[in-house]
Amino acid sequence: MKKRCIMNQVYKEDAKKYGPKMINEVDDVKDVFLKKLKMNEEHKEVMMLFALDTRNRIIEVFEVFGGESDIKIVTPRKMFKSLVLCNAYRFICVHNHLNGDTCPSAEDKQLAKELQKYGEMLQIELLDFCIVGDNNILSFQNKSLL
């Protein structure tokens, strides 16, 4: 079962392929995004949400953007729809930078703040916002950007 989410459709990937993985630190995130998803090898911009339960286990995986057009079209409303429907307790948002640089843009910082704000209102905690580059990952949580 493999589904993806682009624009108004919700595509979901089978969370089982990531194992009963608990996400507790950036190395766990790095393992999933670089080793299993190989987001650093993508030839298009991709943004994904990992919905987590109360023990930080992956329960659902959603691709909320995948394409060559501007990632700025992604809205928190579209993202939280998927999270609410799967009863997520926490979530991680990750996307790649095609140029390989993990330095966050102003838009990245703005989106992370919006997701954190809306997550607080809906009681779905933003655990981390990550940017994947060339074999590297930047965690907003580790850099105290959240």
C-alpha positions in Angstrom: 0.0 0.0 0.0 1.7 3.2 -1.1 -0.1 6.5 -1.3 1.2 10.0 -1.5 -0.3 13.4 -0.8 -0.1 16.2 -3.4 -2.3 19.3 -3.4 -5.9 18.4 -2.4 -5.4 14.6 -2.3 -4.0 12.7 0.6 -1.6 10.1 -0.3 -0.4 7.9 2.5 2.6 5.6 2.7 2.5 2.4 4.7 4.2 3.4 8.0 5.1 -0.3 8.6 8.0 -0.1 6.1 9.7 2.3 8.5 9.4 -0.3 11.3 8.0 0.2 14.8 10.5 3.1 14.9 10.4 5.5 17.8 11.7 9.0 17.1 13.6 10.3 20.0 16.5 12.3 18.6 17.8 13.7 15.3 19.7 10.5 14.6 16.4 8.6 14.4 15.0 11.2 12.0 18.2 11.0 10.0 17.9 7.2 9.8 14.4 7.4 8.3 14.9 10.3 6.0 18.3 9.6 4.6 18.7 5.8 4.8 15.1 4.7 4.2 13.5 7.5 2.2 16.8 8.7 0.6 15.4 12.2 0.5 18.9 13.5 -0.2 18.8 11.7 -3.6 15.4 13.2 -4.7 15.4 15.1 -8.0 12.4 17.2 -6.9 11.4 19.1 -3.8 9.5 16.9 -1.4 7.8 17.7 1.9 6.7 14.9 4.2 4.9 14.6 7.5 5.5 11.8 9.9 2.5 11.5 12.3 3.5 10.1 15.7 1.6 8.5 18.5 2.1 9.3 22.2 5.3 7.3 22.4 6.7 9.0 19.3 6.2 5.9 17.1 5.5 6.5 13.4 1.8 5.9 12.7 1.4 7.5 9.3 3.6 9.1 6.7 2.2 11.7 4.3 3.8 13.5 1.4 2.3 16.9 1.3 4.3 18.3 -1.5 6.2 16.8 -4.4 7.2 18.6 -7.5 9.1 21.3 -9.2 6.9 24.2 -8.5 7.2 26.4 -5.5 7.0 24.7 -2.1 5.5 27.9 -0.7 2.0 26.7 -1.9 2.0 24.2 1.0 -0.4 25.5 3.7 -0.7 24.4 7.4 -4.4 23.8 6.8 -3.7 21.0 4.3 -1.0 19.5 6.5 -3.1 19.4 9.7 -6.1 17.8 7.9 -4.0 14.7 7.5 -2.7 14.8 11.0 -6.1 15.2 12.6 -7.6 12.4 10.5 -5.0 9.9 11.6 -5.2 11.0 15.3 -1.6 12.1 15.5 -0.3 13.3 18.9 3.0 14.8 17.5 4.5 15.2 14.1 7.7 15.9 12.3 7.8 17.9 9.1 10.8 17.4 6.8 11.7 18.6 3.3 14.7 18.6 1.1 16.7 21.4 -0.5 17.7 20.4 -4.0 20.9 22.5 -3.8 22.1 20.3 -0.9 22.4 23.2 1.5 20.5 22.7 4.8 20.6 26.4 5.7 16.9 27.4 6.5 15.3 30.1 4.3 13.1 32.8 5.7 10.1 30.8 4.3 11.3 27.6 6.1 11.5 29.5 9.4 8.0 31.1 8.8 6.4 27.7 8.0 8.0 26.1 11.1 6.6 28.9 13.3 3.1 28.5 11.7 3.1 24.8 12.1 4.1 25.1 15.8 1.4 27.7 16.4 -1.4 25.7 14.7 -0.1 22.6 16.3 -0.5 24.1 19.8 -4.0 25.2 19.0 -5.0 21.7 17.8 -2.9 19.9 20.5 -0.7 18.2 17.9 2.9 19.0 18.9 5.5 19.8 16.2 8.3 17.6 17.4 10.8 18.8 14.8 11.1 20.6 11.5 14.0 19.2 9.4 15.7 20.1 6.2 17.5 17.4 4.2 20.6 18.2 2.1 23.6 16.3 0.8 23.9 13.4 3.3 23.0 15.8 6.1 20.0 16.9 8.0 19.3 20.1 9.9 17.0 19.8 12.9 15.2 23.0 14.0 14.9 21.4 17.4 18.6 20.8 17.8 19.4 24.3 16.6 16.8 25.8 19.0 14.9 27.3 16.1 11.6 26.0 17.5 
